[in-house]
Amino acid sequence: MRQAKEAAIDLAIKTENSPLLNRKAGEVEFVGGAIGAGSERIAFDRAIEMAGSASVSGHGKSPGGFNDPLKKKYSLHSFGAHFVEVSWQPEIARLRVERVVTVIDGGRVINRKTAANQIEGAVVMGVGMALFEHTWYDPRNGAPINSNLADYVVATHADSPEIDVTFLDHPDTIFNELGARGLGEIGLAGVAAAITNATYHASGVRVRKLPAMIEDLLAV
């Protein structure tokens, strides 16, 4: 992408009748689909058209790996903070996650709807991890006993809390031009811990293993 932008700028400063003719490349920037320097700007497609070209292109590669010098200096990780409200009713042995507020720093958010859906789904997975999902093993051979959707309990729509997702939406352009980072699993990391912390504040019982068992909460 950098090379393609440089090629477009090169056309703009070398094409006759261009408002940027004879400008130095270092003075010119590419912002919002336009090439410009100061108050002089020309649309990207117009610059290509005036030069008589059909397109511009560039070549690059992203080798990745632990030997990438950028990775030795910068972190590519996304970050998140989760705040949880639970209700605990010992009279009826009912523990429910009522509300989750999640704040995510994942660089620039390209599609807010799908990004929010990703985080919301991860929060529901965190509810399942903290309160429902538990694999039971046969002590004789170690095989899972409840290895089916009938016996393995997961969070459903009725168990899903009110979810509020906020993105900082701060572009991180060190690794790519868009400034985007991954959102894959950051919505799940820490949700179960936030839920069990809220459970401690509501019940007075510190949960040390997942899922939180109602029997443990009632034992106090």
C-alpha angles and dihedrals in degrees: 000000000000092000092048090052091048090051091052091049090049090056092048095053096044103042120100115247091019112136087226097052113147093006116141114253091234090060094055126082135190111225132158096350093308134101115220153148118206110320094341113095139161128191115252094239092046091054090054092045094051090050091053093240128135096211147336125237141186137193128221143146138214108210095180120179130118091290092066104119091216091059090054090058105030137039119234093193125122119224136214141181123203128201118191136192119196134180121219121194108180091180090070097020092243124153117178136172104230104178140005125193114192127187116194132192104196100144118250113359108224098185112021096190097053091040091053090047089053092053094043091053090049091052090054088050087053090053088053092048094050101041114015121017112093128152115210119205131205105244090213099061107001093244117146111255099197098045095143139075092250095062103024105084118216133175115275134196090272090056095050115109130215104282126204115187123190125183121203086209094201111157115235103201098173095095102027140012095242092057092227127144131188123282097182105122103356090099090062101041109099099005095108090047091051090050094050091047089053089047089056091053091048099043107020090235118120109220112217100174138037136281100034106239121218089216090062092049091051094047093080 
